[in-house]
Amino acid sequence: MAIAQTTDDGRHDFDFLFGRRRIHNRKLVDTLDPDSTEWVEFEAFREAGPILGGLGNVDTFTAPAMPPGGDPFEGFTLRLFDPETGIWRIWSASIRFPGVLDQPVDGRFDGDRGVFLCDDVIGGKPVKVRYDWRVPSPTANSWEQSFSYDDGVTWRTNWISEGTQVS
């Protein structure tokens, strides 16, 4: 039984993801190399749905062939909303690192844009991670992943993902 929500505190910010989406991705071949300039493109699918009476959601991300190697890829995302602070915390996991949840990013939406950040260590290097979400319509969305190796002074986008709803 679903719990009726009467508040607009941010808990519905990711409702646009629910269902199935086709995802077009553009990604640096080596996201850990700040000097990398080679980009690859690939298609994927995302399926998402609510949990915990709307205080969270989960999704799966699958790519039949992820470059550069062309191996299948599967990822999972868990998003949890804290109604007291209005903050979302987002964890990810994938078949690339079995048994490991990534460091969570946290943040919120302001209108159709959401910004989510964390400090992490990737490839042995301290890095700030940022996801910028944009939701121009209920059937389209995009996010960009960026890393900063200088404590947020400069950012380098390394993955761009554009999703459209599949009927």
N, C-alpha and C positions, 0 to 999 in steps of 0.2 A: 504494500500500500504506500503510495507516494504521500509525502507530507506537503501540504500546501504552503507556498512561500508568499508572504505578503510584503516582503522588504526588498528594496533595491540597493542593497549594501555591497554588491559586487559578486555575490555567490553565483550569478548567472552569466558572468563574463565569458565563460568558455562554452556556453550552450550552443553557439554557432557550429561547434565541431561535431555535435552529435550526429550519428549516422556514418555514412561511408563517403570518403573524399578521394579523388584522384589528385596525386601530388606530383608536380613537376619540380625537380631539384637541380640546382646548379651549385657545385661544391668544389672547393680547391682540392686537388689530388692529395696534398699533404697539409691538413689543417694545422699541424703542429709546427710547420716551417714558416716563420714570419716572412721569408723571402720567396715563398712559393708563388708562382704565377700561372700554373697550369690548372685550368678548370675542366670539370667533366659535368655532363648532364645525364640524368636518369629519371625514370618514372617510378612511382610507388603508390601505395594505397594506405589510407588511414581509416580505422574504424574506432569510433569513440562513443561513450555512453556515460550517464551519470551514476554516481554511487552516493551512499550515505545521505539520502534524502536531499540531494542537491548540493551538499557541502564538499563534494569532490567529483572527480571523473577519472576515467582511465581510457587509454587508447592503445591500439597496436599499430605499428608502422611496418609495412612489408614492402620490400623491393625484390623483384624476381632476379635482378642482376645489378649489383651495385659496383660501379667502376672504382678503381681501375681494374680490379681482378675479375669482375663479372660474377662474383659469388652472390648467392641469395643473402638477404639481410632481413633481420627481424628485430624490432625494438618495441619497447613498452614504456608508457609514460603514466605516472600517477600524479594527479594534481589535487591538493587539499586546500580548502579555504578556511581562514580563521575569521569568523564574523566580528570578533571583538576588535581586530586591528585592520580588517579589510585587505589583508595580505594573502596572496596565493603562494604556496610552496610547491615546487615542481621537481619531481625525481624522474630520472630516466634510467633504463637498463637496456642492454642489447646482447645479441649472441656474440658480439666481439669480445666482451669481457664477462663471461659467465659468472653468475653469483654475486655481481657487484652492482649496487645502485650508485649512480653518479652523485656528486655533491649537489644538493638541491639549489635551484635558483629561486629567488623570491622577488615579488613585486606586485604590481596592480595595473589595472587599465585606467586610463583617463580618456573617456570617449571611445573612439575606435582604435586607440593605440595603447599597447601594454608594454612595459619595460620590466625585465626580470634579470637579476644580477646575482653573481656569487664570486667568491674567491676560491680558487682551486689550484691544484698542482697537476699539470698535464705534461707527460713526457719528462718528468723530473724538474719542470720549470714552474715557478709561481705564475699564475695567470688570472686575470679577471675575465669572467665570462658574462656576456650580455646577450639576451634574446630580445629583439624588437618585433612585436606582433602588430599587424595592421589588419583590420577587418572592415574593408570598404563596403561590403554587403553581406547579407545573411548566407549567401551561397559561395562567397569567395573570401579567402584569407591569405596572408603571407606572414612569414617570419624570417628574420635574418639572425644568424649566430655570428658574433664577433668576439675576438680575443684581444686583450690588452696586456702587453708584457711590460708596460711602464706605469703600472698602478692607475690606469684609467686616463692618462694624458692623451694617448692616441688609441684608436680602435681599428682593427682590421677585420672586415667581413670575410668569413670563410665558408659560409653555407647560406644559400637562399632557397626557401621552400615556398611554393605557391600552390594552394589547394583550391579545388572547386568541388562542389557537392555533386555526388553521383546519385541519380534517381533510383 
